[in-house]
Each structure stands twice: as C-alpha cells, then as structure tokens.
Amino acid sequence: MRGTLLPGLVSLWQPESGPATGVPYVVFAGNVGDVDALAEVVDRLHG
C-alpha cells in the first residue's frame, strides 16, 4: 500500500510484481467522500 488519498479509507495500492506492476489501484468505498471526491482522486493521480 502506498497510502491514503482521502480521509475515510480511500487507499492507493501499487503492485510490485506481475502484469500490473506500477499501475495504481485505488480502493474507493462507495460511501466515502462527497460528489467531487472521485474527481479529486483522479487529479491527484495525474498530478
């Protein structure tokens, strides 16, 4: 796990081996954040 992106269990993982090495994987629970939370996560990943 690389860390928390937003408060409330929005976590960023990044595989260290296998076919998805280096690809960010975001665990985003459906009941976390406001209407702009997903857009904020995408902006941070592009950042």
PyMOL commands that place a pseudoatom at each C-alpha (Angstrom):
pseudoatom trace, name=CA, resn=MET, resi=1, chain=A, elem=C, hetatm=0, pos=[0.000, 0.000, 0.000]
pseudoatom trace, name=CA, resn=ARG, resi=2, chain=A, elem=C, hetatm=0, pos=[1.290, 3.436, -0.898]
pseudoatom trace, name=CA, resn=GLY, resi=3, chain=A, elem=C, hetatm=0, pos=[-1.014, 5.445, 1.342]
pseudoatom trace, name=CA, resn=THR, resi=4, chain=A, elem=C, hetatm=0, pos=[-4.326, 7.149, 1.890]
pseudoatom trace, name=CA, resn=LEU, resi=5, chain=A, elem=C, hetatm=0, pos=[-5.592, 9.518, -0.804]
pseudoatom trace, name=CA, resn=LEU, resi=6, chain=A, elem=C, hetatm=0, pos=[-8.602, 10.915, 1.058]
pseudoatom trace, name=CA, resn=PRO, resi=7, chain=A, elem=C, hetatm=0, pos=[-9.906, 10.538, 4.609]
pseudoatom trace, name=CA, resn=GLY, resi=8, chain=A, elem=C, hetatm=0, pos=[-12.169, 7.548, 5.104]
pseudoatom trace, name=CA, resn=LEU, resi=9, chain=A, elem=C, hetatm=0, pos=[-10.442, 4.516, 3.597]
pseudoatom trace, name=CA, resn=VAL, resi=10, chain=A, elem=C, hetatm=0, pos=[-9.653, 5.718, 0.090]
pseudoatom trace, name=CA, resn=SER, resi=11, chain=A, elem=C, hetatm=0, pos=[-6.370, 3.872, -0.317]
pseudoatom trace, name=CA, resn=LEU, resi=12, chain=A, elem=C, hetatm=0, pos=[-3.770, 3.773, -3.063]
pseudoatom trace, name=CA, resn=TRP, resi=13, chain=A, elem=C, hetatm=0, pos=[-2.055, 0.468, -3.795]
pseudoatom trace, name=CA, resn=GLN, resi=14, chain=A, elem=C, hetatm=0, pos=[0.589, -0.230, -6.417]
pseudoatom trace, name=CA, resn=PRO, resi=15, chain=A, elem=C, hetatm=0, pos=[1.593, -3.780, -7.414]
pseudoatom trace, name=CA, resn=GLU, resi=16, chain=A, elem=C, hetatm=0, pos=[5.304, -4.550, -7.187]
pseudoatom trace, name=CA, resn=SER, resi=17, chain=A, elem=C, hetatm=0, pos=[5.206, -7.577, -9.469]
pseudoatom trace, name=CA, resn=GLY, resi=18, chain=A, elem=C, hetatm=0, pos=[3.043, -9.226, -12.102]
pseudoatom trace, name=CA, resn=PRO, resi=19, chain=A, elem=C, hetatm=0, pos=[1.325, -7.843, -15.193]
pseudoatom trace, name=CA, resn=ALA, resi=20, chain=A, elem=C, hetatm=0, pos=[0.054, -4.704, -13.388]
pseudoatom trace, name=CA, resn=THR, resi=21, chain=A, elem=C, hetatm=0, pos=[3.427, -3.634, -11.955]
pseudoatom trace, name=CA, resn=GLY, resi=22, chain=A, elem=C, hetatm=0, pos=[3.443, 0.092, -11.311]
pseudoatom trace, name=CA, resn=VAL, resi=23, chain=A, elem=C, hetatm=0, pos=[-0.238, 0.613, -12.135]
pseudoatom trace, name=CA, resn=PRO, resi=24, chain=A, elem=C, hetatm=0, pos=[-2.046, 2.494, -9.340]
pseudoatom trace, name=CA, resn=TYR, resi=25, chain=A, elem=C, hetatm=0, pos=[-5.008, 0.675, -7.819]
pseudoatom trace, name=CA, resn=VAL, resi=26, chain=A, elem=C, hetatm=0, pos=[-7.457, 2.807, -5.840]
pseudoatom trace, name=CA, resn=VAL, resi=27, chain=A, elem=C, hetatm=0, pos=[-9.776, 1.262, -3.259]
pseudoatom trace, name=CA, resn=PHE, resi=28, chain=A, elem=C, hetatm=0, pos=[-12.696, 3.687, -3.124]
pseudoatom trace, name=CA, resn=ALA, resi=29, chain=A, elem=C, hetatm=0, pos=[-15.638, 2.671, -0.952]
pseudoatom trace, name=CA, resn=GLY, resi=30, chain=A, elem=C, hetatm=0, pos=[-18.982, 3.834, -2.323]
pseudoatom trace, name=CA, resn=ASN, resi=31, chain=A, elem=C, hetatm=0, pos=[-19.989, 5.608, 0.869]
pseudoatom trace, name=CA, resn=VAL, resi=32, chain=A, elem=C, hetatm=0, pos=[-16.828, 7.722, 1.239]
pseudoatom trace, name=CA, resn=GLY, resi=33, chain=A, elem=C, hetatm=0, pos=[-16.353, 11.288, 0.096]
pseudoatom trace, name=CA, resn=ASP, resi=34, chain=A, elem=C, hetatm=0, pos=[-18.554, 13.912, -1.453]
pseudoatom trace, name=CA, resn=VAL, resi=35, chain=A, elem=C, hetatm=0, pos=[-19.677, 14.491, -5.051]
pseudoatom trace, name=CA, resn=ASP, resi=36, chain=A, elem=C, hetatm=0, pos=[-16.179, 15.710, -6.052]
pseudoatom trace, name=CA, resn=ALA, resi=37, chain=A, elem=C, hetatm=0, pos=[-14.130, 13.012, -4.286]
pseudoatom trace, name=CA, resn=LEU, resi=38, chain=A, elem=C, hetatm=0, pos=[-13.590, 10.743, -7.293]
pseudoatom trace, name=CA, resn=ALA, resi=39, chain=A, elem=C, hetatm=0, pos=[-12.521, 13.697, -9.465]
pseudoatom trace, name=CA, resn=GLU, resi=40, chain=A, elem=C, hetatm=0, pos=[-10.085, 14.784, -6.729]
pseudoatom trace, name=CA, resn=VAL, resi=41, chain=A, elem=C, hetatm=0, pos=[-8.520, 11.309, -6.654]
pseudoatom trace, name=CA, resn=VAL, resi=42, chain=A, elem=C, hetatm=0, pos=[-8.094, 11.345, -10.450]
pseudoatom trace, name=CA, resn=ASP, resi=43, chain=A, elem=C, hetatm=0, pos=[-6.493, 14.814, -10.287]
pseudoatom trace, name=CA, resn=ARG, resi=44, chain=A, elem=C, hetatm=0, pos=[-4.045, 13.633, -7.614]
pseudoatom trace, name=CA, resn=LEU, resi=45, chain=A, elem=C, hetatm=0, pos=[-3.046, 10.612, -9.700]
pseudoatom trace, name=CA, resn=HIS, resi=46, chain=A, elem=C, hetatm=0, pos=[-2.445, 12.811, -12.754]
pseudoatom trace, name=CA, resn=GLY, resi=47, chain=A, elem=C, hetatm=0, pos=[-0.703, 15.411, -10.567]
for i in range(1, 47): cmd.bond("trace and resi %d" % i, "trace and resi %d" % (i + 1))
show_as sticks, trace
zoom trace
